[in-house]
């Protein structure tokens, strides 16, 4: 069974009600072990609130519901495979329910195939962004440059996933579809593709946060 057996049609998002977005088998990191579960992502596009329900299979009773996924607050990103991770589920991603609350739920999940990973990432980006996710080819066509001094966050790096989630400042004009970015916490300048950079949007609630705290951002591609 594929990890994403059912996914909502992305060209026609429902506007209200408890909508089932995507479902299928994933493995979840739980303390010192990984557990295979059947997850269902569902919720309301009107309220911008979503949940992850889980069970032992598609026809099994629900064992738990994890609430608190919110549009324009929660975020999802890829990370590097753990050494002890099941070999059949190598594609790892993290769903962070609230980046500003250290006690908030964080799910570390992994899919069996790259295709399943793409389906889950697309679905989660839809609910966290509040907009329709795009595939990589259309993203390249939508690319545009950032202004020097713009604050950005690094996303979807495959070769160096440890950089995902770090923030920085654009220090150069775009050249060959890439910007120079000075990473805040490392005081290091790197050159990254525009597809791996997203703008940071500060909300009224978090605009007074110090630079040491993680800023609110709306995840969307530019």
ZISUL-V614964 format. One record per residue. PSI is psi as a letter, one per 30 degrees, with the letter a starting at -180 (999 if undefined). OMEGA is omega in whole degrees, -180 to 180 (none if undefined). Layout:
PSI&OMEGA / PSI&OMEGA
//
This chain:
k&179 / l&-180 / f&178 / i&-173 / e&-177 / k&177 / k&179 / k&175 / k&-172 / f&-179 / g&-180 / i&-177 / k&176 / l&-173 / f&-177 / l&179 / l&180 / j&-174 / k&173 / k&-175 / e&-179 / l&179 / l&178 / l&-178 / k&170 / l&168 / k&-177 / k&178 / j&-179 / j&-176 / c&-174 / g&180 / l&177 / k&-178 / k&178 / k&179 / l&175 / j&-175 / k&172 / k&174 / k&-178 / l&179 / a&-173 / k&176 / f&177 / e&-179 / f&-177 / g&180 / k&-175 / l&-177 / l&171 / j&174 / l&179 / l&179 / a&179 / f&-179 / l&-176 / f&-180 / g&-178 / l&179 / k&-179 / k&180 / f&-179 / l&178 / k&180 / j&-175 / l&171 / g&175 / k&-175 / k&175 / k&179 / g&176 / e&179 / l&179 / l&179 / k&179 / l&180 / k&174 / l&-179 / k&179 / k&177 / k&-180 / e&-176 / g&-177 / k&178 / k&-174 / f&-180 / f&-179 / i&-172 / f&-171 / j&-168 / k&175 / l&-177 / k&173 / j&-178 / j&-173 / e&179 / j&-177 / f&-175 / g&-179 / j&-178 / f&179 / f&-177 / l&-177 / k&173 / k&178 / k&172 / j&-172 / l&177 / k&179 / l&-177 / e&-176 / l&177 / e&178 / e&178 / e&177 / e&-180 / e&-180 / e&179 / e&-180 / e&179 / e&-179 / e&-179 / e&176 / e&176 / e&-175 / e&179 / e&178 / e&-171 / g&178 / l&-180 / k&176 / l&-179 / l&177 / l&-171 / e&-178 / e&179 / f&178 / e&-179 / e&180 / f&-178 / f&-173 / k&172 / l&-174 / l&172 / l&173 / l&175 / k&-178 / f&179 / k&177 / k&-177 / l&175 / k&-179 / k&-178 / l&167 / h&173 / k&-180 / e&-176 / e&180 / i&-176 / f&179 / f&178 / f&-178 / k&-179 / f&178 / k&-179 / l&180 / a&-177 / k&175 / k&-176 / g&-179 / l&172 / l&179 / k&177 / k&-177 / h&178 / g&-179 / l&175 / l&165 / k&-180 / k&177 / j&-177 / k&-173 / e&-171 / f&-176 / f&-174 / h&-177 / k&179 / k&179 / l&177 / k&-175 / l&176 / k&180 / f&180 / f&180 / g&179 / k&176 / k&180 / l&175 / k&179 / k&-179 / k&176 / l&178 / e&-176 / e&-174 / g&-177 / f&180 / g&-179 / l&179 / l&-179 / f&-178 / f&-179 / l&-179 / k&-177 / l&172 / k&175 / k&172 / j&-177 / j&171 / l&-179 / k&175 / 999&none
//
